[in-house]
Amino acid sequence: MILQNLPFIFFVFFTLLFLAGVGSTQPPFSCDSSDPSSKGYPFCQTTLPISQRVRDLVSRLTLDEKISQLVNSAPPIPRLGIPAYQWWSEALHGVTNVGPGILFNGTIRAATSFPQVILIAASFDSYQWYRIGQVIGREARAVYNAGQANGMTFWAPNINIFRDPRWGRGQETPGEDPLVAGKYAVSYVRGVQGDTFQGGKLRGHLQASACCKHFTAYDLDNWKGINRFVFDARVTLQDLADTYQPPFQSCVQQGRASGIMCAYNRVNGVPNCADSNLLSKTARGEWRFKGYITSDCNAVAIIQNNQGYAKSPEDAVVDVLKAGVDVECGSYLRKYTKSAVEQKKLPESEIDRALHHLFYVRMRLGLFNGNPIQQPFGNIGPDQVCSPEHQILALEVARNGIVLLKNDKKLLPLPKSTMSLAVIGPNADSPQTLLGNYAGPPCKSVTPLQALRSYIKNVVNHPGCDTVSCSSGSIDKAVDIAKGADHVVLIMGLDLTQEREELDRIDLVLPGMQQELINKVAKAAKKPVILVILSGGPVDISFAKNDPSIGSILWAGYPGQDGGVALAEIIFGDHNPGGRLPMTWYPQDFVKIAMTDMRMRPESSSDYPGRTYRFYKGDTVFEFGYGLSYSKYTYEFKRKPLNTLYLNQSSTMEIATTSDSVRYLLVSQLGQEACDKRKFSVIVGVQNHGEMAGKHPVLLFVRQGNHGNGRPKKQLIGFQSVILSPGEMGEIEFEVSPCEHLSMANEYGLLVLEEGTHWLVVGDDKHPITINI
């Protein structure tokens, strides 16, 4: 029994050894130049191609050693000088100790905590997203260099589409639009991994490794007894092609991500982590993905135990390894891979293939080049964690993301001469609420209450509710306080007790007695009140939108370590808000739609309204892209393309018609060269008519003249931000590719260009383009 368990005993021993010594200042690495034995290993020779070095290393491993490396907590291989490695670290919106790979137990005790991703996305600023990735990558490398990490592979970003407003993890995503999610993935990944913004690489080296998750069609955690472990997402080829897959394709092809995580759920009956069409044919084949693929935690066991897809543990192991998984978060591969080989269900070559991908990434990280302090990124020290520059960026991101939803009679900004202020609500003084999920210890934390007190001396605070759930409260006391103040700020909304991983919402309204508290305070206050909503997902606040006693509404997401400061700056006019909603805000009535219904497009026969701004046909509380400012902006197309695009190249091109008699052409028939030749530029003029300078995101949409047959109502095709002084006009240039931006996916998942009129739309201005095939 002891001999049989010897590999496991060694695994536990070295894991405990790592945990005991991770606080040392020496980062773990291989190929120590001071060790004479390492000089004889070709895998230690940095002049050789990495692929050759990996082949040499894998060839030296025994079967047991190979299998030991297939799990996230990979033990050391002492005879080759290879230390333990932890694949699981997290950095969703800042380096965190949520996963086992990072410990804040040494010189570094915290890291810059940016706003939750949904608020980051509200800036619609891809360069700012890149800068966030840069900071996260540098701080990650600094933690590693300080000896407080046993891995440099971070399982972020989460780029699943925020399809349903109830999803507890929607807060982790860039929102509901595939273009936004894809551009966020590219920007974040390039920043983390050390690429330039435009995609240049540092000679193949990785500053840190980013991993796009959860692949694919994953957007349900636990709703009315249906959880992500058993959920079978029924998805059409059309929806896969134009909604669920594009962010991952962008992440791989343009972002050059070095990792992908496959999701728990099944798609059309097949578990994502056992789907060779998804992992091998699509990601590695069509998209040319070169990194590693990890399962979500315990996803391999779930294939057998929860989904019943595999009959035995060995079958589950065979299913995922043959599909393309390289490493498991969990222990199933460690326990059952050898018996799968012995039962001749699994050839050893499948294990070798996985190890090639794993060690390739570790070598790109420089972990087999000798002491990493002497390598690229080795000079990144603890002084670059929580640096002033990084904290300024965290504040800037919060400022640029907060969305002004209502501002009747220009109630905001409040005058700084305000004599007294009542700050009411359960989220007014909660530092933890600012962070959202997957957050580690922040460099600092300033709550909205603390920040508002820096503007007004006479501030009276009352939570109004016992907690965010607001099952009981002191509404009368809050009303008395409101009566005596010049102005009232209500800071309400949600927190992680309402929405998080493993917890989807049932309702879209504010919890418990929150609405009652807001209404009574607003009615009693001397002047219209300011309502602030902290939340990841949308909330039906129609009552507040339509109530004249509620003069202004701000949505602040989960705004991070400096979210309170950013909020106070906006309320008192030191910053002009410019954020725009990255997701539709639906009415409570939307909850009659089953969260398990994956269809994006509406269906009139069943009264199904569709999902997201692209297809949803019902009423909204606030639309995707909505956001006010203290300035008014106008738009004008300054340079317009030709009105007609001719696509037919030869008589041999196959022209087809849709069910509603619209002629179309397959994009694949045109070819990349022809598509590139038909790109054109559009210049949009933007003018600030306000009295404050402002940063303003400009969103360019396309509408098709015919909305039937599964066509989107409109589609975002570009976005850029411009900073304008009062009265200033600026110009933004958009490049439009007909093959990419004017096409749509048909029912077979193929991109087609349809004949007819397409309208480019920015604000109220629009320009027609007729496609002639």
Secondary structure, 3 states (H helix, E strand, C coil): CCCCCHHHHHHHHHHHHHHHHCCCCCCCCCCCCCCHHHHHCHHHCCCCCHHHHHHHHHHCCCHHHHHHCCECEECCEHHHCECCEECCEECCCCCECCCCCECCCCCCCCECCCCCHHHHHCCCCHHHHHHHHHHHHHHHHHHHHCCCECCCEECCCECCCCCCCCCCCHHHCCCCCHHHHHHHHHHHHHHHHCCCCCCCCCCCCCCCEEEEEEECCCCCCEECCEECCCCEECCCHHHHHHHHCHHHHHHHHCCCCCEEEECCCEECCEEHHHCHHHHHHHHHHHCCCCCEEEECCCHHHHHHHCCCCCCCHHHHHHHHHHHCCCEECCCHHHHHHHHHHHCCCCCHHHHHHHHHHHHHHHHHCCCCCCCHHHCCCCCCCHHHCCCHHHHHHHHHHHHHHCEEEEEHHHCCCCCCCCCEEEEECCCCCCCCCCCCCCCCCECCCCCHHHHHHCCCCEEEEECCECCCCCCCECHHHHHHHHHCCCEEEEEEECCCCCCECCECCCCCCCCCCHHHHHHHHHHHCCCCEEEEEECCCCCCCHHHHCCCCEEEEEECCCCCCCHHHHHHHHHCCCCCCCCCCCCCECCHHHHHCCCCCCCCCCEHHHCECCCHHHHCCCCCCECCCCCECCCCEEEEEEECCCCEEECCCCCCCCCEECCCCCEEEEHHHHHHHHHHHCCEEEEEEEEECCCCCEEEEEEEEEEECCCCCCCCCCEEEEEEEEEECCCCEEEEEEEECHHHHCCEECCCCCEEEECEEEEEEECCEEEEEEEEC
